[in-house]
Amino acid sequence: MGSTSRGRLRVHLGAAPGVGKTYDMLSEAHRARERGKDVVVGFVETHGRARTAHLLDGLEVLPRRTITYRGATFTELDVDAVIARAPTVALIDELAHTNVPGSRNVKRWQDIDEVLDAGIDVVSTLNIQHLESLNDVVEQITGVSQRETVPDEVVRRADQIELVDMSPEALRRRMAHGNVYPPDRVDAALANYFRVGNLTALRELALIWLADKVDEQLDQYRADHAIAGTWEARERVVVALTGGPEGDTLIRRAARIAARSKGADLLAVHVTSADGLTTAGDPANLLHQRALVEALGGSYHQVVGDDIPHALLEFARGVNATQLVLGASRRGRLAQIVARGVGVTTTALSGPIDVHLVTHEETRTGRGRTRSSAALTRRRRLSGWALALLGSPLLTAALLPLGLSLPSEIPLFLLLVVGVALVGGMWPALTAAVLGFGLLNWFFTPPLHTLTIAEPQNVLALTTFVLVAVMVSTVVDLAARRSREAARSRADAEVLSTLAGHVLRGEAALPSLLARTRETFGFSSVTLLERADDWHIVATSGGVPCTSPGTADTDVMIDERLVLAARGRLLDASDRRVLEAFAAETAVALREQRLREAAEQAEPLAAADRMRTALLAAVSHDLRTPLASAKAAVESLRSTDVTWSEEDRGELLATADESLIKLDRLVANLLDMSRLQAGVLGVNLEPVAIEDVLPHAIDDLGPLRDQIRSDLPPIVPEIMADPALLERVLVNLMSNAVRYSPDGEPVLVNASWHGDNVEIRIIDRGPGIPPEAHERVFMPFQRLGDRGNHTGVGLGLALSRGLTEAMGGTLVLEDTPGGGLTMTVSLRRHP
């Protein structure tokens, strides 16, 4: 059977329920069907909206899968039916939906993954509040925790994301007209979740998240098509830092420029020049400026470049920057006349990038340190050749009228050779020496105008001149090379220092480290490859990744299994040594990541092992007493040696019954705690009336029921809870309160509501719990002071909190005024 290409996923993204995601999806299905595409409805939820349901007419609707859970029947997407039907496009609503327990997958997006793997295109829907990364933000805005979420990466992998947008006012009008919720729910919804402020904030979240997604697509498109020019799709402000004292001024100026545009990015860059031409920045200044940039919401970057203006512009174009902020020159006026400087050169080459030259207090106060005079640039070598070729003839022309002797003329030519060596290095100086030897011989050594030398002392003088010129040229050139090597070593040290700081700050995560490597060396992409049977990508940053070492421009073998592969440019030997340090750190980061993942996987196992150990200890210690009591009572009743009166028989039966009730409750608690720890406890939230659950919970207490007094208000709003679990919570809390209450002091149960929450309080007048132990008592198998077997295995409070949190609520302890303990269960109010 041939391989099937993966299907494409299209997501209709909305800011809130009711904006028309499902309606748009069905409308798109009709248009695709008219174009001849094979479209089926895998699962669409109309929520009783007539206009949406009408759009199902004319579309093939596949049967759903029926699942029975807790005596109720539910329907879910039938993945096998969709794959067997093999349409071109399948409509599957509600990407973040959680499937009913017993389904093949926990989440619907996992079902959709199977359909996509079968080569079927899928169109789905999603509200912005269901994205995992925004869950806490949405809860802060709306006060409602979203229990159904989908990982951001699942949505980011979608081939197309279409925003279904609607203004808050228009959505509220739709609700008021009954187009979203039934009439009996409209007023409550408009007054709570669907307030104008909530909807506006959710709409902004959707727009910003989608803008980031579009930004990623734009960067990928530019990388795939090798587009280097700046596209001003979004403001990005780059500020260049030298490590000088003016950096703070530049950063704040750049931050103000970025703040003028909503969503603009701020990036700071420091260029470490490989040839030592960069002003030697103060590392302390750079560290402080990095902290300032990050405090202002920006990011700090360091790159290596032989030419500072070109390195700055290459970085700016690489991040698609629109503005570049530079400090005005700190050089003197004469220096600016001799060379244009970084600011002027960058401005001339910037193209569509706006360059801001910002004045500051350090302008023209001079540099802290100057460029190395021994590092020979191309300009200096050209100047040396010009001086060698023109200086000797000009010096000859100047000396001819003077009529000096040869011993006086030789030092002048030697002085010229030394000057050429200082300016242009060895080869221009050697050329000047040879040329000087010829001119001295022709014009100043008898016989004149011939290459013949008549006197031996003149031969010695000219030979000495050439030897001295060669030695001076060699020494000057060697000094220049050593200076260049020192400058390059300094640049490498700065890069390695940045890498070390990167690690010490805990930023050694693979994506971050690969991004730093790409920026530092100017690669288009950097990929960490690992070989098992074949090469596969562990992590990558930048454009098109390398799939094997052979597809890379530069690769570093870390060990027999790991290779760091890069595209974009070839490196010389010295750069490669620095890259090897980065490669070694990526291997360390990979090992750290895998160890962390292994530790995370081991932690649940260790927790389960601790739970099993505690459970065995509890079973051996605390189950024995009720079991022994029940066994003794039953054996006594079965005994034929003693004749029991009816009163005695009743007492023995009551003892057995009470012991078995304790045993049953204890086993039930242990099983539920095990389910909680394993994460397999089923929770079915529905509207629940407290006055319906509380009487059943009181009855479950058996003989203890007479010590409970209910004081509920006449009207208590319904809450979102699982009735069976809520009953278990109340039974455990009330039995715990009765256990520690003095004789004759009933336990009081009341309720109240505040905003979106309803609180149930169980109040006793017992000895209470010290405030420092309020949290400790919720740990499984904790009994303060280990007071005796009558306190049980210490599961009641731990289980109660676990069950409450599973229903989306909280359980806290407070001191009862006047003495005692108040246990407060807070659950979400039914809208």
ZATIVO-357981 format. One record per residue (C-alpha): z, x, y; residue in three letters. Coordinates in pm, whole numbers, plus 50000, padded with zeros to 5 digits. Layout:
REM residues N
pz,px,py,res
Z,X,Y,ALA;
...
***
This chain:
REM residues 831
pz,px,py,res
50000,50000,50000,MET;
49895,50148,50336,GLY;
50142,50208,50617,SER;
50172,49937,50879,THR;
50202,50028,51245,SER;
50514,49898,51415,ARG;
50486,49578,51617,GLY;
50538,49560,51993,ARG;
50846,49402,52150,LEU;
50828,49199,52471,ARG;
51153,49083,52631,VAL;
51191,48811,52894,HIS;
51495,48925,53093,LEU;
51696,48688,53312,GLY;
51999,48714,53537,ALA;
52173,48402,53401,ALA;
52127,48109,53162,PRO;
51884,47848,53289,GLY;
51641,48068,53484,VAL;
51360,47974,53243,GLY;
51331,48262,52995,LYS;
51263,48044,52689,THR;
51032,47820,52893,TYR;
50828,48122,53005,ASP;
50820,48259,52651,MET;
50682,47931,52513,LEU;
50431,47904,52799,SER;
50310,48255,52716,GLU;
50281,48153,52349,ALA;
50049,47864,52439,HIS;
49831,48096,52649,ARG;
49813,48349,52365,ALA;
49726,48073,52118,ARG;
49443,47956,52343,GLU;
49309,48314,52337,ARG;
49294,48298,51959,GLY;
49613,48480,51865,LYS;
49812,48373,51561,ASP;
50149,48273,51714,VAL;
50446,48121,51531,VAL;
50796,48020,51636,VAL;
51049,48213,51429,GLY;
51355,48084,51612,PHE;
51374,47909,51950,VAL;
51688,47745,52088,GLU;
51606,47469,52339,THR;
51973,47388,52420,HIS;
51873,47024,52449,GLY;
51643,47084,52746,ARG;
51363,46829,52723,ALA;
51097,47028,52911,ARG;
51159,47333,52694,THR;
51152,47128,52374,ALA;
50823,46969,52483,HIS;
50658,47313,52482,LEU;
50723,47343,52108,LEU;
50459,47077,52050,ASP;
50140,47235,51922,GLY;
50309,47553,51798,LEU;
50377,47634,51433,GLU;
50755,47638,51380,VAL;
50879,47826,51074,LEU;
51173,47680,50880,PRO;
51513,47832,50948,ARG;
51752,47977,50695,ARG;
52055,47755,50620,THR;
52397,47922,50580,ILE;
52728,47755,50490,THR;
53035,47910,50646,TYR;
53388,47770,50635,ARG;
53263,47433,50524,GLY;
53012,47403,50810,ALA;
52635,47443,50793,THR;
52447,47672,51033,PHE;
52083,47775,51074,THR;
51960,48124,51148,GLU;
51630,48312,51168,LEU;
51462,48345,50829,ASP;
51339,48704,50847,VAL;
51168,48691,50508,ASP;
50977,48376,50604,ALA;
50847,48540,50924,VAL;
50739,48856,50739,ILE;
50577,48655,50459,ALA;
50385,48443,50712,ARG;
50267,48766,50885,ALA;
50156,48621,51220,PRO;
50025,48832,51506,THR;
50310,48726,51734,VAL;
50651,48576,51648,ALA;
50876,48407,51905,LEU;
51242,48489,51836,ILE;
51486,48368,52099,ASP;
51821,48519,52208,GLU;
51799,48891,52132,LEU;
52179,48942,52163,ALA;
52274,48657,51928,HIS;
52540,48728,51662,THR;
52442,48591,51321,ASN;
52670,48372,51114,VAL;
52879,48573,50862,PRO;
52685,48595,50537,GLY;
52355,48675,50708,SER;
52164,48987,50609,ARG;
52220,49150,50948,ASN;
52509,49117,51190,VAL;
52288,49089,51501,LYS;
51958,48918,51568,ARG;
51813,49233,51727,TRP;
51849,49393,51383,GLN;
51650,49102,51235,ASP;
51385,49160,51501,ILE;
51371,49531,51408,ASP;
51275,49433,51053,GLU;
51002,49203,51184,VAL;
50869,49479,51412,LEU;
50871,49726,51122,ASP;
50646,49480,50937,ALA;
50384,49524,51211,GLY;
50445,49186,51380,ILE;
50469,49163,51759,ASP;
50784,48987,51881,VAL;
50860,48804,52206,VAL;
51231,48752,52275,SER;
51473,48662,52555,THR;
51787,48818,52699,LEU;
52033,48762,52983,ASN;
52145,49069,53180,ILE;
52513,49002,53102,GLN;
52450,49071,52734,HIS;
52358,49438,52789,LEU;
52633,49658,52646,GLU;
52651,49893,52947,SER;
52696,49604,53192,LEU;
52947,49404,52991,ASN;
53256,49519,53182,ASP;
53078,49487,53518,VAL;
52979,49128,53442,VAL;
53336,49049,53337,GLU;
53466,49183,53669,GLN;
53215,48970,53859,ILE;
53243,48644,53667,THR;
53580,48671,53496,GLY;
53412,48592,53163,VAL;
53392,48847,52880,SER;
53063,48840,52692,GLN;
53133,48880,52321,ARG;
52763,48897,52227,GLU;
52607,49223,52344,THR;
52304,49431,52258,VAL;
52284,49813,52296,PRO;
52086,49920,52603,ASP;
51872,50151,52391,GLU;
51737,49853,52195,VAL;
51611,49691,52516,VAL;
51487,50019,52667,ARG;
51269,50070,52359,ARG;
51090,49742,52432,ALA;
50721,49788,52507,ASP;
50730,49530,52787,GLN;
51015,49378,52987,ILE;
50936,49084,53211,GLU;
51190,48968,53468,LEU;
51229,48592,53486,VAL;
51373,48557,53834,ASP;
51513,48262,54028,MET;
51719,48247,54345,SER;
52083,48135,54305,PRO;
52021,47826,54516,GLU;
51723,47721,54306,ALA;
51918,47771,53980,LEU;
52209,47562,54112,ARG;
51964,47286,54206,ARG;
51825,47294,53851,ARG;
52177,47258,53717,MET;
52260,46973,53956,ALA;
51950,46788,53833,HIS;
52072,46819,53474,GLY;
51797,47061,53365,ASN;
52037,47325,53227,VAL;
52363,47167,53105,TYR;
52463,46809,53017,PRO;
52598,46609,53316,PRO;
52960,46633,53198,ASP;
52949,47016,53218,ARG;
52758,47058,53544,VAL;
53047,47033,53790,ASP;
53266,47280,53600,ALA;
52979,47527,53562,ALA;
52883,47512,53931,LEU;
53245,47567,54033,ALA;
53301,47864,53799,ASN;
53037,48087,53641,TYR;
52743,47959,53847,PHE;
52888,48021,54192,ARG;
52638,48157,54444,VAL;
52823,48491,54465,GLY;
52824,48537,54087,ASN;
52456,48452,54053,LEU;
52360,48683,54342,THR;
52549,48975,54185,ALA;
52396,48909,53841,LEU;
52051,48891,53998,ARG;
52105,49227,54167,GLU;
52221,49380,53837,LEU;
51904,49256,53666,ALA;
51678,49392,53942,LEU;
51850,49732,53951,ILE;
51850,49772,53572,TRP;
51484,49679,53549,LEU;
51401,49915,53838,ALA;
51558,50202,53641,ASP;
51351,50105,53336,LYS;
51033,50099,53547,VAL;
51130,50437,53691,ASP;
51151,50585,53340,GLU;
50808,50442,53256,GLN;
50663,50590,53575,LEU;
50804,50936,53497,ASP;
50667,50917,53143,GLN;
50324,50810,53271,TYR;
50314,51098,53522,ARG;
50414,51346,53251,ALA;
50160,51209,53001,ASP;
49878,51231,53257,HIS;
49988,51563,53412,ALA;
50024,51407,53758,ILE;
50199,51657,53986,ALA;
50157,51477,54318,GLY;
50438,51274,54471,THR;
50429,50897,54430,TRP;
50666,50738,54677,GLU;
50773,50460,54443,ALA;
51140,50534,54515,ARG;
51319,50746,54772,GLU;
51449,51075,54635,ARG;
51606,51320,54876,VAL;
51631,51687,54774,VAL;
51857,51921,54972,VAL;
51808,52297,54933,ALA;
52128,52506,54920,LEU;
52156,52881,54965,THR;
52530,52905,54913,GLY;
52577,52970,55283,GLY;
52836,52801,55506,PRO;
52579,52553,55638,GLU;
52557,52379,55298,GLY;
52814,52106,55375,ASP;
52621,52003,55686,THR;
52293,51984,55494,LEU;
52444,51784,55208,ILE;
52599,51524,55439,ARG;
52276,51497,55637,ARG;
52076,51445,55317,ALA;
52328,51186,55196,ALA;
52284,50990,55521,ARG;
51905,51000,55478,ILE;
51940,50875,55120,ALA;
52181,50600,55225,ALA;
51915,50444,55450,ARG;
51722,50334,55142,SER;
51877,50110,54877,LYS;
51896,50288,54543,GLY;
51777,50626,54676,ALA;
51866,50939,54474,ASP;
52029,51252,54615,LEU;
51957,51586,54444,LEU;
52077,51932,54547,ALA;
51895,52245,54430,VAL;
51979,52614,54453,HIS;
51695,52860,54390,VAL;
51788,53185,54222,THR;
51493,53414,54278,SER;
51394,53645,53995,ALA;
51288,53915,54243,ASP;
51614,53913,54436,GLY;
51471,53765,54758,LEU;
51713,53478,54771,THR;
51999,53514,55012,THR;
52301,53607,54806,ALA;
52494,53284,54809,GLY;
52870,53277,54788,ASP;
52958,53141,54440,PRO;
53269,52975,54583,ALA;
53053,52798,54842,ASN;
52810,52682,54575,LEU;
53095,52551,54360,LEU;
53241,52359,54655,HIS;
52899,52224,54754,GLN;
52828,52111,54399,ARG;
53153,51914,54399,ALA;
53060,51760,54737,LEU;
52715,51655,54612,VAL;
52859,51492,54302,GLU;
53130,51319,54509,ALA;
52854,51166,54722,LEU;
52681,51031,54410,GLY;
52418,51306,54382,GLY;
52336,51568,54120,SER;
52328,51948,54138,TYR;
52049,52163,53994,HIS;
51968,52536,53978,GLN;
51624,52683,53919,VAL;
51477,53032,53896,VAL;
51170,53109,54104,GLY;
50987,53420,54226,ASP;
50881,53246,54545,ASP;
51146,53029,54708,ILE;
50916,52783,54895,PRO;
50700,52731,54588,HIS;
51008,52694,54363,ALA;
51156,52434,54597,LEU;
50834,52236,54615,LEU;
50774,52264,54240,GLU;
51121,52118,54177,PHE;
51074,51848,54441,ALA;
50739,51740,54297,ARG;
50884,51751,53946,GLY;
51150,51494,54036,VAL;
50901,51293,54247,ASN;
51098,51361,54567,ALA;
50995,51201,54894,THR;
51216,51402,55133,GLN;
51325,51765,55140,LEU;
51615,51880,55358,VAL;
51635,52248,55458,LEU;
51859,52437,55695,GLY;
51707,52593,56007,ALA;
51658,52968,55973,SER;
51960,53195,56016,ARG;
51733,53493,56086,ARG;
51687,53646,56426,GLY;
51384,53584,56650,ARG;
51219,53920,56566,LEU;
51251,53856,56193,ALA;
51091,53515,56237,GLN;
50796,53675,56416,ILE;
50743,53925,56134,VAL;
50763,53659,55857,ALA;
50744,53283,55883,ARG;
51045,53223,55660,GLY;
51125,52966,55391,VAL;
51147,52662,55621,GLY;
50812,52709,55794,VAL;
50633,52808,55471,THR;
50777,52510,55282,THR;
50676,52271,55558,THR;
50320,52406,55557,ALA;
50288,52359,55179,LEU;
50485,52035,55139,SER;
50191,51793,55144,GLY;
50316,51431,55127,PRO;
50683,51535,55101,ILE;
50866,51497,55432,ASP;
51056,51815,55525,VAL;
51364,51798,55749,HIS;
51472,52126,55913,LEU;
51833,52062,56006,VAL;
52003,52271,56275,THR;
52360,52384,56216,HIS;
52624,52613,56359,GLU;
52498,52908,56153,GLU;
52144,52896,56298,THR;
52029,53248,56393,ARG;
52376,53395,56344,THR;
52229,53630,56087,GLY;
52252,53641,55710,ARG;
52559,53748,55526,GLY;
52345,53986,55318,ARG;
51981,54089,55354,THR;
51706,54133,55106,ARG;
51697,54442,54895,SER;
51476,54696,55075,SER;
51381,54870,54753,ALA;
51232,54572,54576,ALA;
50856,54616,54623,LEU;
50663,54298,54680,THR;
50289,54261,54674,ARG;
50285,54264,55054,ARG;
50467,54598,55063,ARG;
50234,54755,54808,ARG;
49933,54647,55013,LEU;
50096,54789,55324,SER;
50154,55118,55141,GLY;
49787,55144,55040,TRP;
49676,55069,55397,ALA;
49909,55334,55535,LEU;
49792,55588,55278,ALA;
49420,55530,55340,LEU;
49437,55499,55718,LEU;
49738,55717,55803,GLY;
49597,56046,55673,SER;
49268,56028,55871,PRO;
49454,55916,56184,LEU;
49707,56201,56149,LEU;
49419,56449,56100,THR;
49246,56320,56414,ALA;
49572,56356,56610,ALA;
49634,56716,56492,LEU;
49285,56859,56543,LEU;
49310,56896,56924,PRO;
49658,57051,56905,LEU;
49556,57367,56721,GLY;
49880,57403,56523,LEU;
49922,57645,56234,SER;
49906,57533,55871,LEU;
50287,57571,55814,PRO;
50344,57329,56103,SER;
50083,57077,55985,GLU;
50198,57056,55619,ILE;
50547,56903,55702,PRO;
50378,56635,55910,LEU;
50154,56534,55620,PHE;
50459,56551,55389,LEU;
50643,56318,55626,LEU;
50350,56075,55603,LEU;
50360,56083,55220,VAL;
50736,56010,55222,VAL;
50675,55717,55457,GLY;
50402,55579,55231,VAL;
50636,55615,54929,ALA;
50911,55424,55104,LEU;
50673,55143,55203,VAL;
50439,55113,54906,GLY;
50582,55306,54611,GLY;
50452,55586,54394,MET;
50077,55523,54358,TRP;
49997,55479,54728,PRO;
50213,55790,54795,ALA;
50026,55995,54532,LEU;
49698,55882,54686,THR;
49827,55990,55030,ALA;
49931,56327,54885,ALA;
49587,56394,54727,VAL;
49410,56277,55041,LEU;
49640,56492,55258,GLY;
49574,56796,55038,PHE;
49199,56752,55083,GLY;
49218,56700,55461,LEU;
49449,56998,55509,LEU;
49215,57216,55304,ASN;
48898,57099,55481,TRP;
49015,57090,55843,PHE;
49310,57327,55870,PHE;
49282,57597,55598,THR;
49049,57895,55662,PRO;
48762,57903,55596,PRO;
48732,57564,55767,LEU;
48504,57284,55649,HIS;
48495,57420,55294,THR;
48717,57364,54991,LEU;
48765,57740,54950,THR;
49110,57884,55026,ILE;
49094,58246,55135,ALA;
49465,58341,55152,GLU;
49708,58312,54854,PRO;
49998,58195,55073,GLN;
49790,57894,55177,ASN;
49733,57807,54811,VAL;
50110,57823,54755,LEU;
50181,57608,55061,ALA;
49933,57337,54966,LEU;
50045,57335,54603,THR;
50408,57307,54710,THR;
50308,57019,54939,PHE;
50149,56825,54650,VAL;
50445,56887,54415,LEU;
50701,56777,54674,VAL;
50493,56466,54750,ALA;
50474,56376,54380,VAL;
50849,56423,54327,MET;
50943,56218,54633,VAL;
50703,55941,54530,SER;
50850,55934,54177,THR;
51208,55916,54303,VAL;
51130,55636,54548,VAL;
50941,55436,54285,ASP;
51226,55480,54032,LEU;
51476,55358,54291,ALA;
51259,55053,54358,ALA;
51240,54971,53987,ARG;
51616,55007,53942,ARG;
51673,54783,54243,SER;
51437,54521,54104,ARG;
51608,54533,53765,GLU;
51948,54491,53932,ALA;
51820,54193,54130,ALA;
51678,54037,53816,ARG;
52004,54097,53633,SER;
52189,53929,53918,ARG;
51958,53628,53891,ALA;
52010,53611,53515,ASP;
52386,53642,53566,ALA;
52383,53352,53810,GLU;
52191,53137,53563,VAL;
52429,53229,53281,LEU;
52723,53163,53513,SER;
52586,52816,53576,THR;
52549,52767,53200,LEU;
52908,52879,53145,ALA;
53032,52640,53413,GLY;
52825,52367,53253,HIS;
53006,52423,52924,VAL;
53353,52461,53078,LEU;
53313,52131,53261,ARG;
53252,51964,52925,GLY;
52885,51885,52998,GLU;
52752,52040,52678,ALA;
52605,51714,52549,ALA;
52259,51789,52413,LEU;
52052,51576,52655,PRO;
52233,51722,52957,SER;
52199,52080,52831,LEU;
51828,52041,52752,LEU;
51767,51889,53096,ALA;
51939,52191,53256,ARG;
51727,52427,53050,THR;
51406,52249,53152,ARG;
51497,52258,53521,GLU;
51613,52620,53519,THR;
51297,52762,53362,PHE;
51047,52512,53502,GLY;
50933,52375,53165,PHE;
50761,52038,53135,SER;
50960,51955,52819,SER;
51230,52116,52605,VAL;
51293,52004,52246,THR;
51549,52101,51985,LEU;
51382,52093,51642,LEU;
51550,52098,51302,GLU;
51384,52168,50970,ARG;
51472,51990,50648,ALA;
51160,51928,50442,ASP;
50964,51916,50767,ASP;
51036,51961,51137,TRP;
51198,51668,51315,HIS;
51322,51621,51672,ILE;
51699,51636,51722,VAL;
51693,51590,52102,ALA;
51440,51633,52382,THR;
51413,51630,52760,SER;
51110,51593,52984,GLY;
50755,51494,52900,GLY;
50573,51502,52567,VAL;
50805,51675,52315,PRO;
50703,51948,52076,CYS;
50683,51831,51715,THR;
50684,52181,51562,SER;
50724,52540,51685,PRO;
50346,52585,51667,GLY;
50289,52323,51941,THR;
50521,52502,52189,ALA;
50430,52747,52465,ASP;
50766,52920,52416,THR;
51001,52888,52120,ASP;
51331,53051,52028,VAL;
51446,53065,51666,MET;
51820,52988,51669,ILE;
51872,53009,51292,ASP;
51672,52933,50981,GLU;
51687,52558,51052,ARG;
51698,52522,51433,LEU;
51433,52609,51692,VAL;
51432,52547,52068,LEU;
51070,52467,52162,ALA;
50942,52438,52520,ALA;
50619,52341,52689,ARG;
50492,52424,53035,GLY;
50484,52803,53070,ARG;
50514,53135,52893,LEU;
50820,53353,52955,LEU;
50846,53727,52991,ASP;
51093,53926,52783,ALA;
51380,53915,53034,SER;
51348,53537,53085,ASP;
51336,53496,52711,ARG;
51670,53672,52671,ARG;
51830,53422,52908,VAL;
51659,53135,52727,LEU;
51810,53262,52403,GLU;
52156,53214,52556,ALA;
52065,52854,52639,PHE;
51930,52808,52286,ALA;
52253,52937,52133,ALA;
52449,52691,52347,GLU;
52230,52402,52231,THR;
52319,52492,51872,ALA;
52688,52491,51964,VAL;
52643,52154,52140,ALA;
52467,52012,51833,LEU;
52746,52129,51602,ARG;
53006,51989,51841,GLU;
52825,51655,51855,GLN;
52805,51634,51476,ARG;
53168,51733,51434,LEU;
53265,51464,51684,ARG;
53058,51207,51495,GLU;
53216,51318,51168,ALA;
53561,51290,51325,ALA;
53480,50943,51452,GLU;
53368,50843,51105,GLN;
53677,50998,50950,ALA;
53920,50829,51190,GLU;
53873,50477,51047,PRO;
53917,50623,50699,LEU;
54235,50800,50807,ALA;
54360,50480,50974,ALA;
54281,50285,50659,ALA;
54462,50546,50453,ASP;
54766,50523,50679,ARG;
54747,50145,50649,MET;
54732,50163,50269,ARG;
55029,50400,50261,THR;
55233,50174,50486,ALA;
55120,49871,50290,LEU;
55236,50022,49961,LEU;
55569,50114,50117,ALA;
55606,49763,50255,ALA;
55513,49602,49924,VAL;
55755,49819,49728,SER;
56038,49761,49975,HIS;
56002,49420,50134,ASP;
55823,49202,49883,LEU;
56086,49280,49623,ARG;
56365,49071,49783,THR;
56193,48727,49797,PRO;
56028,48795,49463,LEU;
56362,48886,49304,ALA;
56531,48578,49456,SER;
56261,48342,49327,ALA;
56264,48507,48986,LYS;
56645,48486,48958,ALA;
56646,48118,49058,ALA;
56374,48029,48805,VAL;
56538,48227,48524,GLU;
56869,48055,48598,SER;
56706,47713,48575,LEU;
56538,47806,48247,ARG;
56860,47935,48096,SER;
57015,47717,47821,THR;
57348,47894,47835,ASP;
57461,47714,48148,VAL;
57458,47347,48228,THR;
57370,47303,48595,TRP;
57475,47009,48802,SER;
57213,46828,49006,GLU;
57353,46987,49320,GLU;
57330,47336,49169,ASP;
56978,47269,49040,ARG;
56875,47151,49387,GLY;
57020,47462,49547,GLU;
56842,47693,49299,LEU;
56512,47510,49353,LEU;
56555,47535,49730,ALA;
56621,47910,49695,THR;
56309,47954,49484,ALA;
56103,47740,49723,ASP;
56222,47930,50032,GLU;
56160,48268,49864,SER;
55810,48167,49755,LEU;
55729,48037,50107,ILE;
55836,48376,50249,LYS;
55632,48552,49982,LEU;
55325,48340,50053,ASP;
55349,48401,50428,ARG;
55403,48772,50371,LEU;
55099,48806,50143,VAL;
54886,48603,50385,ALA;
54990,48833,50672,ASN;
54913,49142,50469,LEU;
54567,49013,50377,LEU;
54487,48912,50733,ASP;
54603,49248,50866,MET;
54378,49420,50612,SER;
54084,49209,50729,ARG;
54161,49292,51090,LEU;
54176,49663,51015,GLN;
53847,49641,50825,ALA;
53682,49436,51103,GLY;
53572,49158,50867,VAL;
53795,48876,50988,LEU;
53573,48576,51062,GLY;
53638,48405,51395,VAL;
53486,48069,51483,ASN;
53560,47983,51847,LEU;
53547,47619,51949,GLU;
53720,47391,52202,PRO;
54076,47332,52079,VAL;
54355,47111,52214,ALA;
54695,47281,52195,ILE;
54871,46951,52132,GLU;
54664,46916,51813,ASP;
54748,47262,51676,VAL;
55115,47299,51770,LEU;
55254,47017,51547,PRO;
55082,47165,51239,HIS;
55223,47509,51323,ALA;
55575,47367,51357,ILE;
55543,47188,51022,ASP;
55438,47515,50857,ASP;
55777,47665,50948,LEU;
55946,47456,50676,GLY;
56325,47443,50722,PRO;
56295,47636,51050,LEU;
56102,47355,51216,ARG;
56423,47189,51340,ASP;
56495,47488,51566,GLN;
56170,47445,51769,ILE;
56151,47233,52084,ARG;
55809,47156,52234,SER;
55783,47108,52611,ASP;
55407,47078,52671,LEU;
55279,46918,52995,PRO;
55116,46573,52959,PRO;
54770,46722,53006,ILE;
54675,47072,52894,VAL;
54309,47188,52919,PRO;
54129,47271,52597,GLU;
54100,47637,52506,ILE;
53834,47840,52323,MET;
53999,47939,51994,ALA;
53978,47932,51617,ASP;
54218,47648,51519,PRO;
54327,47811,51191,ALA;
54389,48151,51351,LEU;
54571,47998,51648,LEU;
54798,47811,51409,GLU;
54876,48137,51226,ARG;
54958,48308,51556,VAL;
55196,48032,51663,LEU;
55367,48021,51321,VAL;
55431,48397,51325,ASN;
55559,48399,51683,LEU;
55783,48094,51640,MET;
55929,48221,51311,SER;
55996,48557,51476,ASN;
56169,48384,51770,ALA;
56379,48162,51541,VAL;
56483,48463,51334,ARG;
56647,48630,51634,TYR;
56774,48321,51819,SER;
57150,48249,51814,PRO;
57267,47945,51620,ASP;
57238,47628,51825,GLY;
56983,47780,52066,GLU;
56639,47622,52002,PRO;
56315,47809,52063,VAL;
56118,47653,52350,LEU;
55734,47626,52342,VAL;
55554,47535,52666,ASN;
55212,47588,52826,ALA;
55049,47625,53169,SER;
54709,47724,53304,TRP;
54588,47945,53585,HIS;
54221,47972,53676,GLY;
54017,48034,53360,ASP;
54315,48103,53130,ASN;
54570,47886,52951,VAL;
54906,48044,52861,GLU;
55128,47938,52569,ILE;
55487,48066,52587,ARG;
55736,48097,52301,ILE;
56080,48147,52460,ILE;
56396,48250,52275,ASP;
56754,48339,52377,ARG;
56801,48621,52130,GLY;
56898,48984,52195,PRO;
56553,49066,52333,GLY;
56365,49395,52309,ILE;
56404,49698,52539,PRO;
56106,49723,52782,PRO;
56010,50066,52649,GLU;
55963,49913,52302,ALA;
55744,49618,52410,HIS;
55426,49788,52292,GLU;
55574,49963,51991,ARG;
55667,49637,51820,VAL;
55297,49548,51796,PHE;
55230,49839,51562,MET;
55202,49734,51196,PRO;
55511,49785,50979,PHE;
55741,49843,51280,GLN;
56093,49701,51267,ARG;
56309,49814,51555,LEU;
56613,49988,51414,GLY;
56501,49896,51059,ASP;
56761,49624,51077,ARG;
56735,49492,50727,GLY;
56517,49314,50480,ASN;
56549,48979,50653,HIS;
56325,49109,50931,THR;
56023,49130,50700,GLY;
55763,49405,50681,VAL;
55706,49409,51056,GLY;
55361,49250,51046,LEU;
55419,48926,51237,GLY;
55375,49054,51593,LEU;
55104,49307,51501,ALA;
54903,49039,51322,LEU;
54957,48788,51601,SER;
54823,49027,51863,ARG;
54526,49119,51643,GLY;
54436,48754,51583,LEU;
54479,48670,51952,THR;
54253,48954,52063,GLU;
53998,48854,51800,ALA;
53978,48519,51980,MET;
53927,48693,52317,GLY;
54286,48648,52436,GLY;
54598,48856,52502,THR;
54955,48860,52373,LEU;
55226,49015,52591,VAL;
55606,49029,52581,LEU;
55837,48957,52873,GLU;
56213,48935,52915,ASP;
56344,48580,52932,THR;
56549,48528,53251,PRO;
56911,48509,53143,GLY;
56847,48695,52818,GLY;
56602,48676,52533,GLY;
56232,48735,52481,LEU;
55924,48540,52596,THR;
55599,48585,52404,MET;
55293,48474,52605,THR;
54958,48397,52441,VAL;
54675,48377,52696,SER;
54341,48231,52588,LEU;
54023,48143,52774,ARG;
54000,47791,52904,ARG;
53713,47579,52775,HIS;
53461,47538,53064,PRO;
***
